[in-house]
Amino acid sequence: MNITHDPRLAVQIEQHPYPLLFATISGAHLYGFESPNSDVDLRGVHVLPLDEVLGLTCNHETVEKSGIHNGLELDLVTHDIRKFMGLMLKRNGYVLEQLLSPLVVQTSPFHSELIALAPGCVTRHHAHHYLGFAQTQWRLFSKESPPRIKPLLYVFRVLLTGIHLMETSVVEANLSTLLESYELPLVGDWIERKKTGKEKDTIEEVDMEFIEQLYRTWLARLEAEYLRTHLPSESTAGPALNDLLIRIRKSAY
């Protein structure tokens, strides 16, 4: 069964305390290397009631929920539309990946409008997001003994996503899809190991010197693509997002 059609996710949508403009799946399922026991990362945008928006305090800009629900291990995070738009205008690759995820659990016409505005949010500085995350995951991978497959796949996923974004202006989060354009030895084998194994599987007899050289090579390529890219330094979607936010608030209340 397609994960987006899991009725347990529909229940979570129905139980959400605020109206949702969209809900998509992120994490390992989006990246193309989910394990049989991977949790489901459900992400989305909600719309707060007017009194919460206009009052002195706004306590529910982010709604989070995690745990096992009817046998489904779930990690749910949604943001109010204003906060989400603010993140779109920063160098935050996560929110663009969530917005553009093809794994859609719930959608709306406003979701489609947000998608249409996403290209105007992409800047050259999104490279820093992917560089920083790759370096964090590399430190996590390299300090473990024996090393795990998951952080290693995250390293190369974010590097390739960042490189592809700098080269094409397109957000592509699926590592298997990215490997169709970029040749990385062993990574396809690691994906298969992850998809058929357990979430915390390790790599035995790993050649750390080779893997580190591979990491350094692709890290340097992302840095080089940042310098070469024709992407703008600033986002251009701010005015359009502002107009859309006003229409969303008016339509909701």
Backbone hydrogen bonds, N-H to C=O, Kabsch-Sander energy under -0.5 kcal/mol:
donor,donor_aa,acceptor,acceptor_aa,energy
5,H,2,N,-2.0
6,D,3,I,-1.5
9,L,6,D,-1.6
10,A,6,D,-1.2
11,V,7,P,-1.6
12,Q,8,R,-1.3
13,I,9,L,-2.0
14,E,10,A,-2.3
15,Q,11,V,-2.1
16,H,12,Q,-0.6
16,H,13,I,-0.9
21,L,45,V,-2.8
22,F,45,V,-1.0
23,A,106,Q,-2.4
24,T,43,R,-3.2
25,I,103,L,-2.4
26,S,41,D,-2.9
29,H,26,S,-0.7
30,L,26,S,-0.6
30,L,27,G,-0.6
31,Y,27,G,-2.3
32,G,28,A,-0.9
33,F,28,A,-2.0
38,S,35,S,-1.8
40,V,73,E,-2.8
41,D,26,S,-0.6
41,D,39,D,-0.6
42,L,40,V,-0.9
42,L,75,D,-1.9
43,R,24,T,-3.2
43,R,41,D,-0.5
44,G,77,V,-1.4
45,V,22,F,-1.7
46,H,79,H,-2.3
47,V,19,P,-1.8
48,L,46,H,-0.5
52,E,49,P,-0.8
53,V,49,P,-1.5
54,L,50,L,-2.5
55,G,51,D,-1.3
61,E,58,C,-0.5
63,V,78,T,-2.7
65,K,76,L,-2.3
67,G,74,L,-1.8
69,H,67,G,-0.6
69,H,72,L,-3.1
70,N,68,I,-0.5
72,L,69,H,-1.7
73,E,71,G,-0.6
74,L,67,G,-3.1
74,L,72,L,-0.7
75,D,40,V,-2.6
76,L,65,K,-3.6
77,V,42,L,-2.3
78,T,63,V,-2.3
79,H,44,G,-1.8
80,D,61,E,-3.0
81,I,46,H,-1.6
84,F,80,D,-2.6
85,M,81,I,-2.5
86,G,82,R,-2.0
87,L,83,K,-2.0
88,M,84,F,-2.1
89,L,85,M,-1.5
90,K,87,L,-1.3
92,N,87,L,-0.6
92,N,90,K,-2.0
93,G,91,R,-0.8
96,L,92,N,-1.0
97,E,93,G,-2.3
98,Q,94,Y,-2.4
99,L,95,V,-2.6
100,L,96,L,-2.4
101,S,97,E,-0.6
101,S,98,Q,-0.7
104,V,102,P,-1.5
105,V,23,A,-2.7
105,V,103,L,-0.5
106,Q,23,A,-2.1
112,S,108,S,-1.6
113,E,109,P,-1.8
114,L,110,F,-2.3
115,I,111,H,-2.3
116,A,112,S,-2.0
117,L,113,E,-1.2
118,A,114,L,-0.9
118,A,115,I,-0.8
120,G,117,L,-1.0
121,C,118,A,-2.3
122,V,118,A,-0.6
122,V,119,P,-0.9
124,R,232,P,-2.5
126,H,123,T,-1.5
127,A,124,R,-1.7
128,H,125,H,-1.2
129,H,125,H,-0.7
130,Y,126,H,-1.6
131,L,127,A,-2.6
132,G,128,H,-2.5
133,F,129,H,-2.0
134,A,130,Y,-2.2
135,Q,131,L,-2.1
136,T,132,G,-1.9
137,Q,133,F,-2.5
138,W,134,A,-2.2
139,R,135,Q,-1.9
140,L,136,T,-1.9
141,F,137,Q,-2.7
142,S,138,W,-3.0
143,K,139,R,-1.3
144,E,140,L,-0.5
144,E,141,F,-1.0
149,I,201,D,-2.3
152,L,148,R,-0.8
153,L,149,I,-2.4
154,Y,150,K,-2.1
155,V,151,P,-2.0
156,F,152,L,-1.8
157,R,153,L,-2.4
158,V,154,Y,-2.4
159,L,155,V,-1.8
160,L,156,F,-2.3
161,T,157,R,-2.5
162,G,158,V,-2.4
163,I,159,L,-2.4
164,H,160,L,-2.8
165,L,161,T,-2.1
166,M,162,G,-2.3
167,E,163,I,-2.2
168,T,164,H,-2.6
169,S,165,L,-2.3
170,V,164,H,-0.6
172,E,170,V,-0.7
175,L,31,Y,-2.5
175,L,173,A,-0.6
178,L,174,N,-2.2
179,L,175,L,-2.0
180,E,177,T,-1.2
181,S,178,L,-1.8
182,Y,178,L,-1.5
184,L,182,Y,-0.8
187,V,184,L,-0.7
188,G,184,L,-0.6
190,W,186,L,-2.2
191,I,187,V,-2.2
192,E,188,G,-1.9
193,R,189,D,-2.2
194,K,190,W,-2.4
195,K,191,I,-2.7
196,T,192,E,-1.7
197,G,193,R,-1.0
201,D,198,K,-1.8
203,I,147,P,-2.8
204,E,202,T,-0.6
208,M,206,V,-1.3
211,I,207,D,-2.4
212,E,208,M,-2.6
213,Q,209,E,-1.9
214,L,210,F,-2.3
215,Y,211,I,-2.5
216,R,212,E,-2.9
217,T,213,Q,-2.2
218,W,214,L,-2.1
219,L,215,Y,-2.4
220,A,216,R,-2.3
221,R,217,T,-1.5
222,L,218,W,-2.0
223,E,219,L,-2.1
224,A,220,A,-2.2
225,E,221,R,-2.7
226,Y,222,L,-1.9
227,L,223,E,-1.2
228,R,224,A,-1.6
229,T,225,E,-2.2
236,T,120,G,-2.9
237,A,120,G,-1.1
241,L,237,A,-2.7
242,N,238,G,-2.4
243,D,239,P,-2.2
244,L,240,A,-2.2
245,L,241,L,-2.7
246,I,242,N,-2.0
247,R,243,D,-1.9
248,I,244,L,-2.5
249,R,245,L,-2.5
250,K,246,I,-2.3
251,S,247,R,-2.4
252,A,248,I,-1.9
253,Y,249,R,-1.8
